[in-house]
């Protein structure tokens, strides 16, 4: 029986290898393994640590996790420990023996798909839509379709309803929309693929409309702190309950360790979009160390670096004066990527805080 710990899920970026070349890949996955990827034995030891940490779900990402030849040895071991296993895939390998093993091991599969065929293939490569759709159909037939995942870009921000239509048709449990963060390959695509603040605002409002439309059929999650402000402005009657229990897009820096992810080389990071190379304090350890994940978790929560985010007044620019700072605060990784300052303002937000508007009005009247 899995014991209850501080988190529901811990995810592992299993490999840097991927057969696809998605333009916005936030880890810059290639056809080769990443440096110092965990061996099979190290991966099994990771499962033990994840189990001891007390999570109920073990998430597998990539790259493309199905490119690891030992993936089902690891999956089987995790299942034997009582862990639920979920996996994010581009769908290309969900066939034949691999599909049979996914069903046999009851691995809940999610598929990345970004809109209608023409739109999706602009972002993920020619023919990727049909392969993803075939995988969705198979996983649904095997009753192991978990969800659909889409990134919000300047190419597809107007076509997100298509992803929800597929989720309804194939009985997915959820749709997950991710905002674009300039990490990995996406760093070089920021100018072309990042939606304007106005486009992102439009997309987030559309997503709320979709969540109302499909309520009770599947959940819609949004990995974007701004979404909380957008929903608050829609004046829903039960906002506090929604924010506390249904909103999964809170920035993990403000959650004092609301998330732990393991990357290919065993490094532990607080957010899937963290880039460790330029800023060492983001690194919270390595799974190869003797420490338990619970020890790492406690150290992270109590470290001066992560403790600094308890006081949101430390934020700069418009994030620091925004009246929605306590429910949003922007994306810290995007702020760092674009400004070089982890406490800087998040330029992807279209909202102008009341304090800035009042100051502007005062200035105009005095002229």
FIPASE-877274 format. One record per residue (C-alpha): y, x, z; residue number from 1. Coordinates in nm, 3 decimals. Layout:
<sites>
[site [Y X Z] NUM] ...
</sites>
This chain:
<sites>
[site [0.000 0.000 0.000] 1] [site [0.342 0.139 -0.098] 2] [site [0.573 0.180 0.201] 3] [site [0.931 0.062 0.179] 4] [site [1.195 0.330 0.134] 5] [site [1.570 0.341 0.069] 6] [site [1.540 0.275 -0.306] 7] [site [1.344 0.032 -0.520] 8] [site [1.302 0.278 -0.809] 9] [site [1.304 0.647 -0.887] 10] [site [1.297 0.755 -1.250] 11] [site [1.174 1.071 -1.419] 12] [site [1.296 1.208 -1.750] 13] [site [0.950 1.316 -1.856] 14] [site [1.033 1.533 -2.158] 15] [site [1.312 1.650 -2.383] 16] [site [1.092 1.590 -2.686] 17] [site [1.166 1.292 -2.907] 18] [site [1.083 1.196 -3.264] 19] [site [1.415 1.016 -3.306] 20] [site [1.771 1.147 -3.337] 21] [site [1.984 0.866 -3.198] 22] [site [2.350 0.948 -3.246] 23] [site [2.448 0.863 -2.890] 24] [site [2.154 1.024 -2.707] 25] [site [2.293 1.118 -2.367] 26] [site [2.034 1.393 -2.316] 27] [site [2.040 1.545 -2.667] 28] [site [1.664 1.502 -2.706] 29] [site [1.505 1.706 -2.988] 30] [site [1.160 1.754 -3.136] 31] [site [1.081 2.017 -2.872] 32] [site [1.018 2.015 -2.500] 33] [site [1.303 2.092 -2.266] 34] [site [1.311 2.424 -2.082] 35] [site [1.076 2.448 -1.784] 36] [site [0.934 2.097 -1.813] 37] [site [0.707 1.994 -1.529] 38] [site [0.341 2.077 -1.588] 39] [site [0.072 1.814 -1.540] 40] [site [-0.003 1.936 -1.189] 41] [site [0.364 1.944 -1.100] 42] [site [0.402 1.593 -1.237] 43] [site [0.115 1.472 -1.020] 44] [site [0.281 1.636 -0.720] 45] [site [0.599 1.453 -0.819] 46] [site [0.409 1.124 -0.803] 47] [site [0.306 1.209 -0.447] 48] [site [0.668 1.273 -0.350] 49] [site [0.783 0.952 -0.517] 50] [site [0.513 0.760 -0.332] 51] [site [0.606 0.918 0.001] 52] [site [0.971 0.833 -0.068] 53] [site [0.874 0.467 -0.047] 54] [site [0.983 0.330 -0.384] 55] [site [0.786 0.050 -0.543] 56] [site [0.872 0.138 -0.905] 57] [site [0.827 0.469 -1.088] 58] [site [1.031 0.475 -1.409] 59] [site [0.944 0.700 -1.705] 60] [site [1.211 0.799 -1.956] 61] [site [1.279 1.074 -2.206] 62] [site [1.323 1.191 -2.473] 63] [site [1.027 0.985 -2.570] 64] [site [0.781 0.970 -2.277] 65] [site [0.490 0.876 -2.502] 66] [site [0.514 1.222 -2.663] 67] [site [0.374 1.380 -2.346] 68] [site [0.001 1.427 -2.405] 69] [site [-0.071 1.392 -2.034] 70] [site [0.141 1.082 -1.981] 71] [site [-0.152 0.849 -1.910] 72] [site [-0.311 1.093 -1.666] 73] [site [0.015 1.079 -1.474] 74] [site [0.044 0.702 -1.515] 75] [site [-0.312 0.645 -1.392] 76] [site [-0.248 0.859 -1.088] 77] [site [0.073 0.670 -1.007] 78] [site [-0.110 0.340 -1.041] 79] [site [-0.388 0.465 -0.813] 80] [site [-0.124 0.528 -0.547] 81] [site [-0.009 0.166 -0.576] 82] [site [0.311 0.236 -0.766] 83] [site [0.438 0.000 -1.034] 84] [site [0.511 0.194 -1.351] 85] [site [0.770 0.113 -1.614] 86] [site [0.851 0.308 -1.930] 87] [site [1.141 0.320 -2.175] 88] [site [1.042 0.391 -2.535] 89] [site [1.183 0.382 -2.886] 90] [site [0.867 0.196 -2.987] 91] [site [0.737 0.432 -3.253] 92] [site [0.412 0.513 -3.071] 93] [site [0.330 0.167 -2.932] 94] [site [0.016 0.118 -3.139] 95] [site [-0.355 0.195 -3.143] 96] [site [-0.499 0.377 -2.844] 97] [site [-0.157 0.429 -2.685] 98] [site [-0.088 0.057 -2.688] 99] [site [-0.433 -0.014 -2.546] 100] [site [-0.371 0.230 -2.260] 101] [site [-0.033 0.075 -2.187] 102] [site [-0.202 -0.264 -2.149] 103] [site [-0.500 -0.122 -1.959] 104] [site [-0.271 0.048 -1.707] 105] [site [-0.028 -0.244 -1.695] 106] [site [0.270 -0.024 -1.776] 107] [site [0.580 -0.240 -1.811] 108] [site [0.744 -0.129 -2.135] 109] [site [1.110 -0.151 -2.231] 110] [site [1.231 -0.084 -2.584] 111] [site [1.565 0.055 -2.701] 112] [site [1.725 -0.157 -2.971] 113] [site [2.096 -0.184 -3.046] 114] [site [2.148 -0.490 -3.264] 115] [site [2.044 -0.630 -3.603] 116] [site [1.853 -0.401 -3.839] 117] [site [2.148 -0.261 -4.034] 118] [site [2.352 -0.198 -3.718] 119] [site [2.063 -0.056 -3.517] 120] [site [1.959 0.183 -3.793] 121] [site [2.312 0.323 -3.819] 122] [site [2.276 0.438 -3.460] 123] [site [1.906 0.515 -3.425] 124] [site [1.790 0.614 -3.774] 125] [site [1.657 0.444 -4.084] 126] [site [1.349 0.231 -4.014] 127] [site [1.393 0.244 -3.637] 128] [site [1.463 -0.128 -3.605] 129] [site [1.133 -0.235 -3.762] 130] [site [0.938 0.007 -3.544] 131] [site [1.117 -0.114 -3.232] 132] [site [1.061 -0.478 -3.325] 133] [site [0.690 -0.415 -3.387] 134] [site [0.664 -0.255 -3.042] 135] [site [0.846 -0.549 -2.882] 136] [site [0.601 -0.790 -3.045] 137] [site [0.299 -0.589 -2.924] 138] [site [0.424 -0.546 -2.569] 139] [site [0.504 -0.916 -2.552] 140] [site [0.159 -1.007 -2.679] 141] [site [0.008 -0.778 -2.415] 142] [site [0.226 -0.945 -2.148] 143] [site [0.381 -0.612 -2.049] 144] [site [0.724 -0.642 -2.214] 145] [site [0.974 -0.559 -1.944] 146] [site [1.310 -0.540 -2.115] 147] [site [1.534 -0.441 -2.403] 148] [site [1.798 -0.169 -2.369] 149] [site [2.112 -0.128 -2.577] 150] [site [2.409 0.108 -2.567] 151] [site [2.756 -0.038 -2.623] 152] [site [2.923 0.155 -2.907] 153] [site [3.198 0.104 -3.162] 154] [site [2.925 0.025 -3.416] 155] [site [2.741 -0.254 -3.233] 156] [site [2.983 -0.396 -2.972] 157] [site [3.015 -0.714 -3.179] 158] [site [2.639 -0.764 -3.227] 159] [site [2.499 -0.759 -2.874] 160] [site [2.395 -1.125 -2.889] 161] [site [2.113 -1.024 -3.126] 162] [site [1.948 -0.823 -2.848] 163] [site [1.956 -1.129 -2.622] 164] [site [1.808 -1.345 -2.898] 165] [site [1.514 -1.104 -2.920] 166] [site [1.474 -1.105 -2.542] 167] [site [1.448 -1.484 -2.541] 168] [site [1.209 -1.495 -2.836] 169] [site [0.969 -1.237 -2.692] 170] [site [1.001 -1.335 -2.324] 171] [site [1.151 -1.014 -2.188] 172] [site [1.232 -0.994 -1.819] 173] [site [1.575 -0.844 -1.875] 174] [site [1.828 -0.693 -2.113] 175] [site [2.006 -0.377 -2.006] 176] [site [2.341 -0.289 -2.164] 177] [site [2.464 0.067 -2.107] 178] [site [2.817 0.188 -2.159] 179] [site [2.859 0.504 -2.365] 180] [site [2.907 0.818 -2.154] 181] [site [2.995 1.145 -2.332] 182] [site [2.697 1.349 -2.218] 183] [site [2.422 1.512 -2.424] 184] [site [2.451 1.446 -2.797] 185] [site [2.703 1.171 -2.729] 186] [site [2.956 1.442 -2.637] 187] [site [2.990 1.529 -3.003] 188] [site [3.003 1.163 -3.108] 189] [site [3.266 1.042 -2.863] 190] [site [3.542 0.997 -3.120] 191] [site [3.320 0.810 -3.367] 192] [site [3.103 0.604 -3.134] 193] [site [3.304 0.528 -2.821] 194] [site [3.439 0.174 -2.835] 195] [site [3.811 0.144 -2.777] 196] [site [3.903 0.009 -2.434] 197] [site [3.985 -0.322 -2.604] 198] [site [3.648 -0.330 -2.780] 199] [site [3.466 -0.255 -2.455] 200] [site [3.664 -0.527 -2.278] 201] [site [3.565 -0.773 -2.551] 202] [site [3.201 -0.669 -2.526] 203] [site [3.189 -0.701 -2.147] 204] [site [3.337 -1.050 -2.159] 205] [site [3.087 -1.144 -2.429] 206] [site [2.803 -1.010 -2.213] 207] [site [2.914 -1.230 -1.923] 208] [site [2.908 -1.531 -2.156] 209] [site [2.557 -1.430 -2.263] 210] [site [2.445 -1.397 -1.900] 211] [site [2.559 -1.754 -1.838] 212] [site [2.392 -1.878 -2.156] 213] [site [2.056 -1.719 -2.078] 214] [site [2.056 -1.768 -1.700] 215] [site [1.708 -1.854 -1.580] 216] [site [1.544 -1.716 -1.896] 217] [site [1.595 -1.344 -1.834] 218] [site [1.832 -1.120 -1.641] 219] [site [2.118 -0.930 -1.799] 220] [site [2.217 -0.602 -1.636] 221] [site [2.521 -0.397 -1.730] 222] [site [2.548 -0.028 -1.650] 223] [site [2.928 -0.016 -1.646] 224] [site [3.147 -0.032 -1.331] 225] [site [3.422 -0.219 -1.521] 226] [site [3.191 -0.518 -1.558] 227] [site [3.249 -0.609 -1.192] 228] [site [3.623 -0.637 -1.253] 229] [site [3.565 -0.843 -1.569] 230] [site [3.339 -1.087 -1.381] 231] [site [3.584 -1.107 -1.088] 232] [site [3.858 -1.203 -1.332] 233] [site [3.640 -1.484 -1.462] 234] [site [3.678 -1.648 -1.117] 235] [site [3.313 -1.725 -1.058] 236] [site [3.262 -1.908 -0.726] 237] [site [2.988 -1.681 -0.589] 238] [site [3.129 -1.341 -0.687] 239] [site [3.051 -1.163 -0.357] 240] [site [2.687 -1.268 -0.373] 241] [site [2.665 -1.171 -0.740] 242] [site [2.824 -0.832 -0.675] 243] [site [2.599 -0.754 -0.380] 244] [site [2.267 -0.871 -0.520] 245] [site [2.288 -0.897 -0.899] 246] [site [2.529 -0.629 -1.019] 247] [site [2.343 -0.306 -1.101] 248] [site [2.631 -0.119 -1.262] 249] [site [2.794 0.026 -0.951] 250] [site [2.880 0.394 -0.989] 251] [site [2.618 0.586 -0.792] 252] [site [2.876 0.828 -0.655] 253] [site [3.030 0.545 -0.453] 254] [site [2.689 0.420 -0.340] 255] [site [2.632 0.742 -0.139] 256] [site [2.310 0.807 -0.323] 257] [site [2.225 0.471 -0.475] 258] [site [1.998 0.638 -0.727] 259] [site [1.788 0.950 -0.770] 260] [site [1.654 1.065 -1.104] 261] [site [1.438 1.365 -1.186] 262] [site [1.504 1.546 -1.513] 263] [site [1.261 1.748 -1.725] 264] [site [1.287 2.073 -1.529] 265] [site [1.254 1.900 -1.194] 266] [site [1.623 1.897 -1.103] 267] [site [1.735 1.597 -0.902] 268] [site [2.050 1.417 -1.011] 269] [site [2.241 1.117 -0.871] 270] [site [2.304 0.952 -1.208] 271] [site [2.116 0.948 -1.537] 272] [site [2.430 1.068 -1.718] 273] [site [2.497 1.367 -1.493] 274] [site [2.556 1.696 -1.674] 275] [site [2.461 1.971 -1.429] 276] [site [2.579 2.270 -1.626] 277] [site [2.954 2.255 -1.564] 278] [site [2.958 2.143 -1.201] 279] [site [2.698 2.270 -0.957] 280] [site [2.769 2.028 -0.666] 281] [site [2.614 1.752 -0.878] 282] [site [2.275 1.924 -0.846] 283] [site [2.099 1.786 -0.538] 284] [site [1.782 1.996 -0.551] 285] [site [1.462 2.046 -0.746] 286] [site [1.133 1.863 -0.714] 287] [site [0.951 2.197 -0.707] 288] [site [1.109 2.269 -0.367] 289] [site [0.913 2.194 -0.052] 290] [site [1.159 1.928 0.063] 291] [site [1.062 1.564 0.055] 292] [site [1.271 1.319 -0.146] 293] [site [1.371 1.153 0.179] 294] [site [1.514 1.486 0.304] 295] [site [1.700 1.529 -0.025] 296] [site [1.831 1.175 0.003] 297] [site [1.967 1.228 0.353] 298] [site [2.122 1.563 0.260] 299] [site [2.292 1.408 -0.040] 300] [site [2.438 1.121 0.161] 301] [site [2.573 1.360 0.425] 302] [site [2.699 1.640 0.200] 303] [site [3.078 1.700 0.194] 304] [site [3.079 1.659 -0.185] 305] [site [2.914 1.317 -0.197] 306] [site [3.077 1.205 0.128] 307] [site [3.416 1.256 -0.037] 308] [site [3.353 0.945 -0.249] 309] [site [3.347 0.725 0.061] 310] [site [3.727 0.720 0.043] 311] [site [3.811 0.570 -0.293] 312] [site [4.178 0.649 -0.246] 313] [site [4.084 0.999 -0.359] 314] [site [4.073 0.867 -0.717] 315] [site [4.356 0.961 -0.951] 316] [site [4.549 0.794 -1.230] 317] [site [4.522 0.421 -1.274] 318] [site [4.181 0.411 -1.104] 319] [site [4.350 0.525 -0.782] 320] [site [4.609 0.245 -0.778] 321] [site [4.396 -0.036 -0.920] 322] [site [4.358 -0.347 -0.707] 323] [site [3.992 -0.362 -0.815] 324] [site [3.915 -0.013 -0.685] 325] [site [3.669 -0.133 -0.421] 326] [site [3.445 -0.312 -0.670] 327] [site [3.488 -0.073 -0.964] 328] [site [3.636 0.276 -0.936] 329] [site [3.539 0.360 -1.293] 330] [site [3.260 0.586 -1.418] 331] [site [3.291 0.923 -1.247] 332] [site [3.078 1.106 -1.503] 333] [site [3.290 0.979 -1.792] 334] [site [3.607 1.070 -1.603] 335] [site [3.474 1.422 -1.551] 336] [site [3.360 1.459 -1.911] 337] [site [3.697 1.353 -2.051] 338] [site [3.939 1.499 -1.795] 339] [site [3.748 1.779 -1.624] 340] [site [3.815 1.605 -1.291] 341] [site [3.540 1.402 -1.123] 342] [site [3.815 1.206 -0.941] 343] [site [4.019 1.144 -1.257] 344] [site [4.082 0.809 -1.421] 345] [site [3.826 0.646 -1.649] 346] [site [3.999 0.617 -1.985] 347] [site [3.749 0.361 -2.119] 348] [site [3.904 0.082 -1.913] 349] [site [4.158 -0.145 -2.082] 350] [site [4.295 -0.297 -1.762] 351] [site [4.645 -0.204 -1.644] 352] [site [4.663 -0.228 -1.263] 353] [site [4.921 -0.459 -1.108] 354] [site [5.097 -0.167 -0.938] 355] [site [5.153 0.003 -1.272] 356] [site [5.277 -0.320 -1.431] 357] [site [5.522 -0.380 -1.148] 358] [site [5.649 -0.025 -1.170] 359] [site [5.695 -0.058 -1.544] 360] [site [5.886 -0.385 -1.500] 361] [site [6.111 -0.229 -1.235] 362] [site [6.185 0.065 -1.463] 363] [site [6.268 -0.163 -1.755] 364] [site [6.505 -0.376 -1.544] 365] [site [6.689 -0.070 -1.419] 366] [site [6.755 0.059 -1.769] 367] 
</sites>
